[in-house]
Amino acid sequence: MPLICLVRHGQASAAAEDYDVLSELGRAQAAAAGRELARRQLRDPHLVSGTLDRQRDTARLLADAGGFKGPLRQDARWNEYDHLALLARYAPSSQEGVRNLEGRSVQDLLDHALLAWMRDPHAPGGETWSAFAAGARAALADLTAAL
């Protein structure tokens, strides 16, 4: 029976100039996920990632650590939403110092912005929640159909 394992990318470099880079912890997390999947003896895994650097790097590190030899495919429908754009649109006061906030404060702002985005049927200048969710569902359906 086919099995789908969804693995989120490893920790990104939140405080760095380029957020789309795995931190050292994120690199270790990706390798640990690969070793765990190898331990579970998955047969002929199909590895698919989004197109963001942190997603592709996680997939590559996971594959290397797990000894998976198949191709690493990419599908932009697995990309994350742009959290900084959402914060700018739906929690504009956060833009002044969002990189200086920590843990719970950032999550509270993001939760507020996500709820506002989900309720906005138009999302001027960006993708609506409905379109984003439809893309993710279609990516999963296509992956399932290919198994």
C-alpha positions in Angstrom: 0.0 0.0 0.0 1.4 3.4 -0.9 2.4 5.7 1.9 2.8 9.5 1.7 5.1 11.2 4.2 5.0 15.0 4.3 8.2 16.5 5.7 8.4 20.2 6.3 11.7 21.9 5.6 14.3 22.1 8.3 14.6 25.2 10.4 15.3 28.3 8.3 17.7 31.1 9.2 15.1 33.4 10.7 17.5 36.1 11.8 19.7 36.0 8.7 19.6 38.4 5.8 18.3 35.6 3.6 15.5 33.6 5.4 15.5 31.0 2.6 18.6 29.2 3.9 18.6 26.3 6.3 20.2 27.0 9.7 22.8 24.4 11.0 19.9 23.0 13.1 17.7 22.8 10.0 20.4 20.9 8.1 20.7 18.5 11.0 16.9 18.1 11.1 16.8 17.3 7.4 19.5 14.6 7.7 17.8 13.1 10.8 14.5 12.9 8.8 16.4 11.1 6.0 17.9 8.6 8.5 14.5 7.9 10.1 12.8 7.3 6.7 15.6 5.0 5.8 15.2 3.1 9.1 11.5 2.6 8.1 12.7 0.9 4.9 10.6 2.8 2.4 10.6 1.2 -1.0 11.3 3.3 -4.0 10.4 6.7 -2.5 9.4 9.5 -4.7 10.9 12.7 -3.3 9.2 15.9 -4.2 9.9 19.4 -2.8 8.8 22.9 -3.4 11.1 25.2 -5.3 12.3 27.3 -2.4 16.0 26.9 -1.5 15.2 25.7 2.1 12.8 23.1 0.6 15.2 21.8 -2.0 18.1 21.7 0.4 16.0 19.8 2.9 15.1 17.2 0.2 18.7 16.9 -0.9 20.0 16.4 2.6 17.2 14.0 3.5 17.9 12.0 0.3 21.7 11.9 1.0 21.3 10.9 4.7 18.7 8.3 3.8 20.6 6.8 0.9 17.7 7.5 -1.5 19.0 7.4 -5.1 15.9 8.5 -7.1 15.4 11.9 -8.7 14.5 14.9 -6.6 11.5 16.4 -8.3 10.2 20.0 -7.6 6.7 21.3 -7.7 6.1 25.0 -6.9 2.6 24.1 -5.6 4.4 22.8 -2.4 5.9 26.3 -1.8 5.0 28.0 1.4 3.0 31.2 1.4 5.1 34.4 1.7 4.8 35.1 5.4 6.5 38.5 5.1 4.0 39.6 2.4 1.1 38.4 4.6 2.4 40.3 7.6 2.9 43.4 5.5 -0.6 43.2 4.2 -2.6 42.1 7.2 -0.4 43.1 10.2 1.5 46.2 8.8 2.6 47.4 12.2 4.7 44.2 12.5 7.0 45.2 9.7 9.0 47.7 11.8 10.5 45.0 13.9 9.3 41.5 13.0 12.9 40.2 12.8 13.5 41.4 16.4 10.5 39.6 17.8 10.8 36.1 19.3 8.7 33.0 19.4 5.2 33.6 20.6 5.1 37.2 19.5 5.9 36.3 15.9 3.4 33.4 16.0 0.6 35.7 17.4 1.2 38.2 14.6 1.3 35.5 12.0 -1.8 33.8 13.3 -3.7 37.2 13.0 -2.4 37.7 9.5 -3.3 34.2 8.4 -6.9 34.5 9.7 -7.3 37.8 7.9 -5.9 36.3 4.7 -8.3 33.3 4.9 -11.2 35.7 5.3 -10.2 38.0 2.4 -11.8 36.8 -0.9 -9.7 39.2 -3.0 -6.2 39.5 -1.4 -5.2 42.4 -3.6 -1.7 42.1 -5.0 -1.4 38.5 -4.0 -2.7 35.0 -4.0 -5.9 34.3 -2.2 -6.1 31.6 0.6 -8.5 29.7 -1.6 -6.1 29.6 -4.5 -3.2 28.7 -2.3 -5.1 25.8 -0.7 -6.4 24.6 -4.1 -2.9 24.4 -5.4 -1.7 22.4 -2.4 -4.7 20.0 -2.7 -4.0 19.6 -6.5 -0.3 18.9 -5.7 -1.3 16.2 -3.3 -3.9 14.7 -5.7 -1.3 14.6 -8.5 1.2 12.9 -6.1 -1.4 10.4 -5.0 -2.4 9.6 -8.6 1.3 8.9 -9.5 1.7 6.2 -6.8 
